[in-house]
Each structure stands twice: as structure tokens, then as C-alpha cells.
């Protein structure tokens, strides 16, 4: 019961709920991406992510100097199901819809700028890109952006 109360308490603030909704949609995002999509200052987003991490909603990993965050609750987990239910209902909310539109614009921007990076990384030695054949999951690039 205590874990459920803590999870719901952490979700009980608008900015944290917006963060969870974006992470649920995107899979994994950096603080900078969340800050841009939510139109909130990075320190504020970082504080909210810290609270969500301590409550068990999100997990972070390092990639090329960035902290990337994702929702960590497993499919079938009642808390995850609650979040998915909220996600479906909040698509009609103006604030959530605006956040998703900004995220989509950010994704398009990243996709366009990464085309050049991908070509140069393919031609660079592994020591320059930071990747080798023995990389583990934490060294993999973000799956979405």
C-alpha cells in the first residue's frame, strides 16, 4: 500500500504527470528534450524527474553525457496500467496535446539534424563515436530521438 501511495503522490503534480505522459509516449527522453516539449526550465524538469525516480516511476541512464529517462514500470503492473489509462484520456486535454505537438516537432528537428551525424559517424572510427562491437545497452543511442 505504501508504494502505491508514493507512486500516486509523485504523479499528483501537473508537471510530473505531463512528464510521465511524454515519457510513456516517447519511450526515452533527455532533460533538455522534456524541457523544450513542456516549455519548462531544465532545473525544474530535473527536480520533477528526481521525484519521479525516487518514487519508482522512471529510471535514468547516461548516454554521451546526457541523462535519458524512461518509465520503468513493467507491462501488467497496475500502476503502469493506470498511467496508460490516463494517457488515453488525456489526449483530449489541451495542455497534453500541446506537449505532444512540441515533442513531435522536436523529433522532426532531431531526425533532420541526425542525418548528417549518422553519415559522419559511419565513417568515423569506433573510438570517435563511442561505440564498438562490445557495447552494452547503456551505450546505445536513444531509441526515439
C-alpha positions in Angstrom: 0.0 0.0 0.0 2.8 2.4 0.8 4.4 2.0 -2.6 1.1 2.8 -4.3 0.5 5.9 -2.2 4.1 7.1 -3.0 3.6 6.4 -6.7 0.3 8.3 -6.8 1.7 11.1 -4.7 4.6 11.6 -7.1 2.1 11.7 -10.1 -0.1 14.2 -8.2 1.5 17.3 -9.6 0.7 18.6 -13.1 4.3 18.9 -14.4 5.2 15.4 -13.2 2.1 14.0 -14.8 3.0 15.8 -18.1 6.5 14.3 -17.9 5.1 10.8 -17.4 2.7 11.2 -20.3 5.5 12.3 -22.6 7.9 9.5 -21.5 5.1 7.0 -21.9 4.6 8.2 -25.5 8.2 8.7 -26.4 9.9 5.9 -24.5 13.0 7.8 -23.6 13.9 11.5 -23.4 16.6 13.7 -22.1 16.0 16.6 -19.6 16.6 19.0 -22.5 14.0 17.4 -24.7 11.5 17.3 -21.9 12.2 20.9 -21.0 11.6 22.0 -24.6 8.4 19.9 -25.0 7.0 21.1 -21.7 8.2 24.7 -22.0 9.7 24.5 -18.5 13.1 25.4 -17.2 15.6 22.5 -17.1 16.2 22.8 -13.3 12.5 22.4 -12.7 12.2 19.4 -15.0 15.3 17.9 -13.3 13.7 18.3 -9.9 10.5 16.7 -11.1 12.4 13.8 -12.6 14.3 13.3 -9.4 11.0 13.0 -7.5 9.6 10.6 -10.1 12.8 8.5 -10.0 12.7 8.3 -6.2 9.1 7.2 -6.3 9.9 4.4 -8.8 8.2 5.8 -11.9 11.2 6.5 -14.0 14.8 5.3 -14.4 17.7 7.2 -16.0 20.8 6.2 -17.9 23.8 8.1 -19.2 24.4 8.4 -22.9 27.1 10.7 -24.3 27.0 13.0 -21.3 23.1 13.1 -21.3 20.8 11.6 -18.8 18.0 9.8 -20.6 14.8 9.0 -18.7 12.1 6.3 -19.3 9.1 4.9 -17.5 10.2 1.7 -15.8 7.0 0.0 -14.7 6.5 -3.3 -16.4 3.5 -4.2 -18.6 0.8 -5.7 -16.5 1.8 -3.6 -13.5 -1.3 -2.0 -12.1 0.5 1.4 -11.8 1.6 1.2 -15.5 -2.0 0.3 -16.5 -3.2 3.3 -14.6 -0.7 5.5 -16.4 -1.8 4.0 -19.8 -5.4 4.7 -19.0 -4.6 8.3 -18.1 -2.6 8.7 -21.3 -5.6 7.6 -23.4 -7.9 10.0 -21.6 -5.6 13.0 -21.6 -5.0 13.0 -25.4 -8.1 15.3 -25.5 -6.5 17.7 -22.9 -5.2 20.9 -24.5 -2.0 21.0 -22.4 -1.2 17.4 -23.1 -1.9 17.8 -26.8 0.3 20.9 -27.0 3.1 19.0 -25.2 2.8 16.1 -27.7 2.8 18.5 -30.6 6.0 20.2 -29.4 7.6 16.7 -28.8 6.7 15.7 -32.4 8.3 18.9 -33.7 11.3 18.2 -31.6 11.5 14.7 -33.0 11.4 16.0 -36.6 14.1 18.5 -35.8 16.3 15.8 -34.3 15.7 13.5 -37.2 16.7 16.1 -39.7 19.9 17.1 -37.8 20.9 13.5 -37.1 21.0 12.6 -40.8 24.4 14.4 -41.1 25.6 12.9 -37.8 24.8 9.4 -39.0 26.8 9.7 -42.2 29.8 11.1 -40.3 29.6 8.5 -37.6 29.5 5.7 -40.1 32.8 7.0 -41.5 34.4 7.6 -38.1 36.4 5.0 -36.1 34.6 3.5 -33.1 36.8 5.4 -30.7 35.4 8.7 -32.1 31.8 7.7 -32.0 32.0 6.0 -28.6 30.6 2.7 -29.9 32.2 -0.6 -30.5 31.0 -4.1 -31.2 31.0 -4.9 -27.5 28.7 -2.0 -26.4 26.1 -2.7 -23.8 22.6 -1.3 -23.6 23.7 1.9 -21.7 25.9 2.8 -24.6 23.2 2.5 -27.1 21.7 5.8 -28.6 18.2 6.9 -27.5 15.6 4.8 -29.3 13.3 7.7 -30.1 15.3 10.9 -30.8 
